[in-house]
Amino acid sequence: MTSAMKISIPISFRNTNYLLSLRTLKTVRGLPTNFASKLAVEEQKYPDLLKRCGVALDFNNGKALHAKLMKESLLSSLFLHNHLLNMYVKWGDADQACKLFDEMTQRNVVSWSSIITGLVQQGFYEKGLSYFCLMHRAGCKPNEFTFVSSLNACSFIEDSTQMYQLYCLIIQLGFESNVFLTNAFLSALFRHKKLNEAMELFEKCPGRDIVSWNSMIGGFLQMSHSEIPSFWCRMNHERVEPDNFTFSSILTGLAALSNLQMGLQVHAQLVKYGHLDEICVGNSLVDMYLKCQKFVEALRVFNDMPHKDVLTWTEMASGCLQCGEPSEALEIIARMRKFGVKPNRFTLAAAFNACATLPSVEEGKKVHGLRIKLGDEADVAADNALLDMYAKCGSMEDAWGVFWSMDDKSVVSWTTMIMGLAQNGFARAALELFERMILEEAVPNYITLVCVLHACGQGGFIDEGWQYLSSMTHKYGIVPGEDHYACMVLLLGRLGQVKEAEDFIRRMPIQPGLLVWQTLLGACSVHGDIETAKIAAKEALSLDKGDPSTYVLLSNTYADSSNWDDASKLRKLMKNTDVKKKPGYSWIELAGSG
């Protein structure tokens, strides 16, 4: 096994200035009887003090104890030395812990386990595994705590080979029936995306506990939501009593699947087992109802929760937006403030999005005040939401103020500002800002170029539009997609070049989709080109007969041309085929706004 464990990180943490070299200390053997007796007494006194300093992060007293132990040569006791080492591990002081460990003249499994656990907890996974290899070479037999930490380290490194090597050693040493190690290996398998192997290990595990079941659910959440309903049924069939983590994870999975029927069953079992008062479970239950578009039920659960944290309030506010209730989202945030819960950057983003949806610049400015109070706790995502809110409310002066005050502008910041300018009648300024973005070496993405081409459409800048479209691939490394081509169709349509737009679609290097044909149809509606409208509608319906926008746009084209008979026939066709008009088709609105 030694030859297989090839984690070759050299370890050398000698520190010649480290107080007093432990190599100068005498061992208990050969010391006078009175010193041995004294050491036995001190071994009963100091461990509790060292534990307290470790848990309380009491650095001053902890270091004073360290100095006293060295001064009185008490570190000749491996027992005390291990407690001292564990104190530094609890502090998260990896460097000092390594130095202390490296100076130890004696080490046992507790010493090795402490240093490995400490390194892994601090995120030094490779280094933790290197210590495990040193332990193996030194002939010290690991225990279950050593293996759990080492398997955890394997979870976070790219190479999965070491994970399998460790488990081979676990089997070799006779620990394969240890449920703690099985659970740790399950987690490691899932983090390496080994779903089938994890399921096989779970089936073979003779002594599964609730952690084993929860590990499987956690793995399914990462890789296969569809397995969660049947797994939950199996838990019930085998009479496994779920805990709060089980309920929270199951509800999260059902939310992702929008499985309301099973979600209601889980809610009933929550009442039975009495976990409804726990915040994590309540949050997941609210999320499940919101994802299933059951706003009233989500609000009822939310109001009944005895304890709420910032995540609870923010999740409910965001859920209000998902369910089309922006005013309710602002009301939730107002209630949150009355209860004295401090908002975070995600709360701010939800508030700004609600104000943008209404739109309400007055409410937005109130939330802007909260953002100023948060200071550095807010991030670029919150500022981007603020920027978007001002742009959607048409307050471009405020949007400019936010944009230029941002120290850290992301591609989203630039893109949001470009789109805001284009939508508020500043098409030329939008293109100038894009050129400024390039000069400042910010890298545009797919959406940025959509916004730039949209600005060309808003301003009627046909030459610039062709230039940006033709240079996208070689200049910015972005292959034009349907959205970009739809922008060009929109631009040509705005200029009344409907036939040219149809020819452009026929010559596109990609297969034109529904969006492109509907954009052309919108242009036909504006300019009264019934013949081209019929062609565009036919192509659009061949792609999706159930999309109401095609019928509405063609009907509008007939009506604008006073062709009331055909318009009426089309409306009747929509009714007979149960095609319902739906609001919110932004591209169609853009096409018809010229």
C-alpha positions in Angstrom: 0.0 0.0 0.0 3.0 2.3 0.7 4.0 2.3 -2.9 0.5 3.1 -4.1 0.2 6.2 -1.9 2.1 8.6 -4.1 1.3 12.0 -2.6 4.8 13.5 -2.7 4.6 16.9 -1.0 7.8 17.6 0.9 7.2 18.6 4.5 9.7 20.7 6.4 8.4 23.0 9.0 11.5 23.4 11.2 11.6 26.8 12.9 14.9 27.6 14.7 13.2 30.6 16.4 10.3 28.6 17.7 10.6 29.5 21.4 12.7 26.6 22.7 13.6 23.6 20.5 11.7 20.6 21.8 14.7 18.5 20.9 16.4 19.8 24.1 13.7 18.5 26.3 14.3 15.4 28.4 12.0 12.4 28.2 10.3 11.0 31.2 12.5 8.0 31.2 15.5 8.5 33.4 14.1 11.5 35.3 13.8 11.6 39.0 10.7 10.0 40.5 9.5 13.4 41.8 9.5 14.8 38.3 7.5 11.8 37.0 5.0 12.4 39.8 4.8 16.1 39.0 4.2 15.3 35.3 1.3 12.9 36.2 -0.3 15.8 38.2 0.2 18.3 35.4 -1.3 15.9 32.9 -4.6 16.2 34.9 -4.5 20.0 35.2 -3.5 21.3 31.8 -5.7 19.4 29.2 -8.9 21.1 30.3 -7.3 24.6 30.2 -5.9 23.9 26.7 -9.3 22.7 25.5 -11.0 25.9 26.9 -8.5 28.1 25.1 -9.0 26.2 21.9 -12.8 26.4 21.9 -12.9 30.0 23.1 -10.1 31.2 20.7 -8.3 32.5 23.7 -5.0 33.3 22.0 -3.3 35.1 24.8 -3.9 32.5 27.5 -3.3 29.7 25.1 0.2 31.0 24.1 1.0 31.7 27.8 0.1 28.0 28.6 2.3 26.9 25.7 5.3 28.9 27.0 4.7 27.5 30.5 4.7 23.9 29.3 7.9 24.5 27.5 9.6 26.3 30.4 8.8 23.5 32.8 9.7 20.8 30.3 6.2 19.4 30.4 6.0 18.8 26.6 7.9 15.6 27.2 4.4 14.3 27.9 2.9 13.1 24.6 -0.5 13.5 26.2 0.0 17.2 26.9 1.8 17.8 23.6 -1.3 16.4 21.7 -3.6 18.7 23.7 -1.4 21.7 22.8 -1.4 20.6 19.1 -5.2 20.3 19.2 -5.5 23.8 20.6 -3.7 25.3 17.6 -5.8 23.2 15.3 -9.0 24.6 16.9 -7.6 28.1 16.3 -7.1 27.3 12.6 -3.5 28.2 12.9 -2.2 25.7 10.4 1.4 27.0 10.2 1.9 26.9 13.9 0.3 23.5 14.2 2.6 22.1 11.6 5.6 23.6 13.3 4.6 22.2 16.6 3.9 18.8 15.1 7.2 18.7 13.3 9.1 19.3 16.5 7.4 16.4 18.3 9.9 13.7 19.3 7.0 11.2 19.9 3.8 10.9 17.9 0.8 8.6 18.1 -2.4 8.2 16.1 -4.0 11.2 18.0 -1.1 13.4 16.9 -1.4 12.4 13.3 -5.2 12.6 13.3 -5.1 16.1 14.8 -2.7 17.6 12.3 -4.5 15.9 9.3 -7.9 17.0 10.5 -6.7 20.6 11.2 -5.2 20.9 7.7 -8.3 19.5 6.0 -10.6 21.8 7.9 -8.6 24.8 6.8 -8.7 23.8 3.2 -5.2 22.4 2.8 -6.3 19.2 1.3 -3.1 18.2 -0.5 -1.0 18.9 2.5 -3.4 17.0 4.8 -3.0 13.9 2.5 0.8 14.3 2.4 0.7 14.0 6.2 -1.4 10.9 5.9 1.3 9.4 3.6 4.0 10.3 6.2 1.9 8.6 8.9 1.5 5.5 6.7 5.3 5.3 6.1 6.0 5.8 9.8 4.0 2.6 10.5 1.3 4.3 12.6 -2.1 2.7 12.1 -4.9 5.2 11.2 -8.1 5.2 13.1 -11.6 6.1 11.9 -11.1 9.8 12.6 -7.9 9.8 10.5 -9.7 8.1 7.6 -12.8 10.4 7.7 -10.6 13.5 7.4 -8.5 12.0 4.7 -11.5 10.9 2.7 -12.9 14.4 3.1 -9.6 15.8 1.7 -9.9 13.4 -1.3 -13.4 14.9 -2.0 -11.9 18.3 -2.8 -9.0 17.3 -5.1 -9.3 16.6 -8.8 -7.7 13.2 -8.9 -10.0 10.5 -7.6 -7.2 7.9 -7.4 -6.2 8.7 -3.9 -9.9 8.3 -2.7 -9.9 4.7 -4.0 -6.4 4.0 -2.5 -7.6 5.2 0.9 -10.7 2.9 0.7 -8.6 0.0 -0.2 -6.5 0.6 2.9 -9.8 0.9 5.0 -10.8 -2.6 3.7 -7.3 -4.0 4.3 -7.4 -2.8 8.0 -10.9 -4.2 8.5 -12.8 -0.9 8.8 -15.2 -1.5 5.8 -18.2 -2.1 8.1 -17.7 1.2 9.9 -20.7 3.4 9.0 -18.8 6.6 9.6 -16.2 5.7 7.0 -18.9 4.5 4.6 -20.7 7.8 4.9 -17.4 9.7 4.3 -16.7 7.6 1.2 -20.2 8.2 -0.1 -19.7 11.9 0.1 -16.3 11.6 -1.6 -17.9 9.6 -4.4 -20.6 12.1 -5.0 -18.2 15.0 -5.1 -16.4 13.1 -7.8 -19.7 12.6 -9.6 -19.5 8.8 -9.1 -23.3 8.3 -8.8 -23.5 4.6 -9.7 -20.6 3.6 -7.4 -22.2 5.6 -4.6 -25.5 3.8 -5.1 -23.7 0.4 -5.1 -21.8 1.2 -1.9 -25.1 2.3 -0.2 -26.8 -0.9 -1.1 -23.9 -3.0 0.3 -23.7 -1.0 3.5 -25.0 -3.3 6.3 -25.5 -0.7 9.0 -26.9 2.3 7.3 -27.8 5.2 9.5 -29.7 8.5 8.8 -26.5 10.1 7.7 -26.1 7.4 5.0 -29.6 8.2 3.7 -29.0 11.9 3.9 -25.7 11.5 2.0 -27.6 9.8 -0.8 -30.2 12.5 -0.9 -27.5 15.2 -1.0 -25.8 13.3 -3.9 -29.1 13.1 -5.8 -29.5 16.9 -5.3 -26.1 17.4 -7.0 -26.6 14.9 -9.8 -30.0 13.3 -10.3 -33.1 15.1 -8.9 -35.4 12.5 -10.6 -34.2 9.8 -8.1 -35.4 11.8 -5.1 -39.2 10.9 -5.1 -38.6 7.1 -5.3 -35.8 7.3 -2.7 -38.1 9.2 -0.3 -40.8 6.5 -0.8 -38.2 3.9 0.0 -37.2 5.6 3.2 -40.8 5.6 4.3 -41.2 1.9 3.3 -38.2 1.0 5.3 -39.4 3.1 8.3 -36.3 5.3 8.4 -37.1 8.3 10.6 -36.0 11.5 8.8 -34.3 14.4 10.5 -34.4 18.1 9.7 -31.6 17.7 7.1 -33.6 15.0 5.4 -36.7 17.1 5.2 -34.9 20.2 4.0 -33.0 18.2 1.3 -36.1 16.3 0.1 -38.1 19.5 -0.2 -35.3 21.2 -2.1 -35.3 18.3 -4.6 -39.1 18.4 -5.0 -38.9 22.1 -5.5 -36.5 21.6 -8.4 -38.9 19.0 -9.8 -42.0 21.2 -9.1 -43.5 18.0 -7.6 -46.3 19.6 -5.7 -48.2 16.3 -5.0 -45.3 14.7 -3.2 -44.4 18.1 -1.6 -47.8 18.1 0.1 -47.2 14.6 1.4 -43.8 15.6 2.8 -45.5 18.7 4.4 -47.9 16.3 6.2 -45.1 14.2 7.5 -43.3 17.3 8.7 -46.3 18.0 11.0 -46.2 14.4 12.2 -42.5 14.4 13.1 -42.5 18.0 14.5 -39.7 19.6 12.4 -41.8 22.6 11.2 -40.3 25.0 13.8 -36.8 24.6 12.3 -35.7 27.4 10.1 -33.9 25.3 7.5 -36.9 23.1 7.0 -39.3 26.0 6.9 -37.2 27.8 4.3 -37.2 24.6 2.1 -41.0 24.2 2.5 -41.6 27.8 1.4 -39.2 27.4 -1.5 -41.1 24.2 -2.6 -44.4 26.0 -2.7 -43.0 29.0 -4.5 -41.3 26.8 -7.2 -44.7 25.1 -7.7 -46.3 28.6 -8.1 -48.4 28.1 -5.0 -47.9 31.7 -3.7 -50.8 31.6 -1.1 -49.6 28.4 0.5 -46.0 29.7 0.6 -47.1 32.9 2.3 -49.1 30.9 4.8 -46.1 28.7 5.7 -43.9 31.8 5.9 -46.3 33.7 8.2 -46.6 30.6 10.5 -42.8 30.2 10.9 -41.9 31.1 14.5 -38.3 31.9 13.6 -37.0 33.6 10.4 -33.5 34.6 9.4 -32.4 36.8 6.6 -32.5 33.9 4.2 -36.2 33.3 5.0 -37.2 36.9 4.3 -35.1 37.1 1.2 -36.3 33.9 -0.2 -39.9 34.9 0.3 -39.3 38.3 -1.4 -37.7 36.6 -4.3 -40.5 34.1 -4.5 -43.0 37.0 -4.7 -41.2 38.2 -7.8 -41.3 34.7 -9.3 -45.0 34.5 -8.8 -45.6 38.0 -10.3 -46.2 39.8 -7.0 -43.5 42.6 -6.9 -45.6 44.8 -4.6 -45.8 41.9 -2.1 -42.0 41.5 -2.4 -41.5 45.1 -1.2 -44.0 44.6 1.6 -42.1 41.5 2.8 -38.9 43.5 2.8 -40.6 46.3 4.7 -41.8 43.8 7.3 -38.3 42.4 7.6 -36.9 45.8 8.4 -39.6 46.3 11.1 -38.5 43.1 12.7 -34.9 44.4 12.9 -33.5 41.8 10.5 -30.5 43.3 8.6 -30.8 42.8 4.8 -28.0 41.3 2.8 -26.9 41.8 -0.8 -29.4 39.2 -2.0 -32.2 41.1 -0.3 -31.2 44.2 -2.0 -31.1 42.5 -5.4 -34.7 41.2 -4.8 -35.9 44.7 -3.8 -34.3 46.4 -6.8 -35.8 43.8 -9.1 -39.2 44.4 -7.6 -38.9 48.1 -8.1 -37.8 47.6 -11.7 -40.8 45.3 -12.3 -43.4 47.8 -11.0 -41.6 50.2 -12.0 -41.2 52.4 -9.0 -38.3 54.8 -8.9 -39.5 56.2 -5.5 -39.4 52.8 -3.8 -36.1 52.1 -5.6 -34.5 55.2 -4.1 -35.6 54.0 -0.6 -33.8 50.7 -1.2 -30.8 52.6 -2.6 -30.5 54.1 0.9 -30.3 50.6 2.3 -27.5 49.7 -0.1 -25.5 52.8 1.0 -25.9 51.7 4.6 -24.6 48.2 3.8 -21.4 49.7 2.4 -18.8 47.1 1.5 -21.2 44.3 2.4 -23.0 44.9 -0.8 -21.4 43.4 -4.0 -21.4 44.1 -7.7 -24.5 41.9 -8.2 -26.5 44.2 -5.9 -25.2 47.3 -7.7 -26.1 45.7 -11.1 -29.6 45.2 -9.8 -29.7 48.8 -8.7 -28.4 50.0 -12.1 -31.1 47.8 -13.9 -33.8 49.2 -11.6 -33.0 52.8 -12.5 -32.7 52.0 -16.2 -36.1 50.2 -16.3 -37.7 53.1 -14.4 -36.3 55.5 -17.1 -34.1 57.4 -14.6 -30.9 57.4 -16.6 -29.3 60.2 -14.7 -29.5 58.1 -11.5 -28.3 55.0 -13.5 -25.3 57.0 -14.7 -24.5 58.0 -11.2 -24.5 54.4 -9.9 -22.5 53.2 -12.9 -19.7 55.6 -12.6 -19.5 55.2 -8.8 -18.9 51.4 -9.2 -15.3 50.5 -8.5 -15.8 47.0 -9.8 -17.7 46.9 -13.0 -18.5 43.5 -14.4 -19.6 42.6 -17.9 -23.1 42.6 -16.5 -22.7 46.2 -15.4 -21.6 47.4 -18.8 -24.3 45.4 -20.6 -27.0 46.6 -18.3 -26.1 50.2 -18.9 -25.8 49.7 -22.7 -29.3 48.2 -22.8 -30.7 50.8 -20.5 -29.5 53.6 -22.7 -30.8 51.9 -25.8 -34.3 51.3 -24.3 -34.5 54.9 -23.1 -33.8 56.6 -26.4 -30.0 57.1 -26.1 -29.0 54.6 -28.8 -25.9 56.6 -29.9 -24.7 56.9 -26.2 -25.2 53.1 -25.9 -22.8 52.5 -28.8 -20.3 55.0 -27.4 -20.4 53.3 -24.0 -19.7 50.0 -25.7 -16.6 51.5 -27.4 -15.5 52.8 -24.0 -16.0 49.3 -22.6 -13.6 47.9 -25.2 -11.1 50.6 -24.5 -11.1 49.7 -20.8 -10.4 46.1 -21.8 -13.7 44.7 -20.5 -14.6 41.6 -22.4 -18.1 41.6 -23.9 -20.3 38.4 -24.0 -23.1 37.1 -26.1 -25.7 39.3 -24.4 -23.6 42.4 -24.7 -23.6 42.1 -28.4 -27.3 41.5 -28.4 -27.7 44.8 -26.6 -25.4 46.6 -29.0 -27.3 45.4 -32.0 -30.6 46.3 -30.3 -29.2 49.8 -29.8 -28.4 49.9 -33.6 -32.1 48.9 -34.1 -33.4 51.6 -31.8 -31.3 54.2 -33.5 -31.7 53.0 -37.1 -27.9 52.6 -37.4 -27.8 50.1 -40.3 -24.1 50.5 -41.2 -23.0 50.1 -37.6 -25.3 47.1 -37.2 -23.7 45.3 -40.2 -20.3 46.1 -38.9 -20.9 44.8 -35.4 -22.5 41.6 -36.8 -19.8 40.8 -39.2 -17.0 41.5 -36.7 -18.4 39.5 -33.8 -16.5 36.3 -34.4 -13.0 37.4 -35.3 -13.0 40.5 -33.0 -14.8 39.3 -29.9 -14.8 35.5 -30.3 -18.6 35.4 -30.2 -20.5 33.3 -32.8 -23.7 35.1 -33.8 -26.9 33.3 -32.6 -30.5 33.7 -33.3 -30.9 36.7 -30.9 -28.3 38.6 -32.9 -29.9 37.8 -36.3 -33.3 38.8 -34.8 -31.8 42.2 -33.9 -30.7 42.7 -37.6 -34.2 41.7 -38.8 -35.7 44.2 -36.4 -33.3 46.9 -37.6 -34.1 46.3 -41.3 -37.8 46.1 -40.4 -37.7 49.5 -38.6 -36.2 51.1 -41.7 -39.0 49.6 -43.8 -36.8 47.1 -45.5 -39.1 44.2 -45.0 -38.2 42.3 -48.2 -34.5 42.8 -47.5 -35.2 41.4 -44.0 -36.8 38.3 -45.5 -33.8 37.8 -47.9 -31.5 38.2 -44.9 -33.3 35.4 -43.1 -33.1 33.1 -46.1 -29.3 33.7 -46.2 -28.6 33.2 -42.5 -25.9 30.6 -41.8 -28.1 29.0 -39.1 -31.6 27.7 -39.3 -34.0 30.6 -38.5 -36.0 29.9 -35.4 -39.4 31.1 -34.1 -38.0 34.3 -32.8 -36.6 35.5 -36.1 -39.8 34.8 -38.1 -42.0 36.5 -35.4 -39.7 39.5 -35.5 -40.2 39.7 -39.2 -43.9 39.3 -38.7 -43.9 42.2 -36.3 -42.2 44.4 -38.9 -44.8 43.4 -41.4 -47.5 44.5 -39.0 -45.9 47.9 -38.6 -45.5 48.5 -42.4 -48.7 46.7 -43.6 -46.9 44.1 -45.7 -49.6 41.4 -45.7 -47.9 39.1 -48.3 -44.6 38.9 -46.4 -46.6 38.6 -43.1 -48.4 35.5 -44.4 -45.0 34.0 -45.4 -43.5 34.8 -42.0 -46.6 33.5 -40.1 -46.5 30.2 -42.1 -42.8 29.7 -41.2 -43.5 30.5 -37.5 -46.5 28.2 -37.3 -44.5 25.4 -38.8 -42.1 25.7 -35.8 -44.8 26.2 -33.1 -48.5 26.1 -33.8 -49.3 26.7 -30.2 -47.5 30.0 -29.7 -50.2 32.8 -29.5 -47.9 35.6 -30.6 -47.9 34.5 -34.2 -51.7 34.5 -34.4 -51.9 37.9 -32.6 -49.3 39.6 -34.8 -50.9 38.3 -38.0 -54.3 39.3 -36.8 -53.0 42.8 -36.0 -51.5 43.0 -39.5 -54.9 42.2 -41.0 -56.6 44.7 -38.7 -54.1 47.5 -39.5 -54.8 46.9 -43.2 -58.6 47.0 -42.5 -58.8 43.3 -43.5 -61.4 42.7 -40.8 -62.7 39.4 -42.2 -59.3 37.6 -42.1 -58.6 39.2 -38.7 -61.9 37.8 -37.3 -61.3 34.4 -38.8 -57.9 34.3 -37.2 -59.3 35.2 -33.8 -61.9 32.5 -34.2 -59.2 30.0 -35.1 -57.3 30.9 -31.9 -60.4 30.3 -29.9 -61.3 27.0 -31.5 -57.8 25.7 -31.1 -57.6 26.9 -27.5 -54.6 29.2 -28.2 -54.6 31.9 -25.5 -53.0 35.2 -25.8 -50.2 35.7 -23.3 -48.5 38.9 -22.3 -44.8 39.6 -22.0 -43.2 38.7 -25.3 -40.5 41.3 -25.3 -39.1 40.7 -28.8 -42.6 41.0 -30.3 -43.1 44.2 -28.3 -39.8 45.5 -29.7 -40.8 44.6 -33.2 -44.1 46.4 -32.9 -42.9 49.5 -31.2 -41.5 51.2 -34.3 
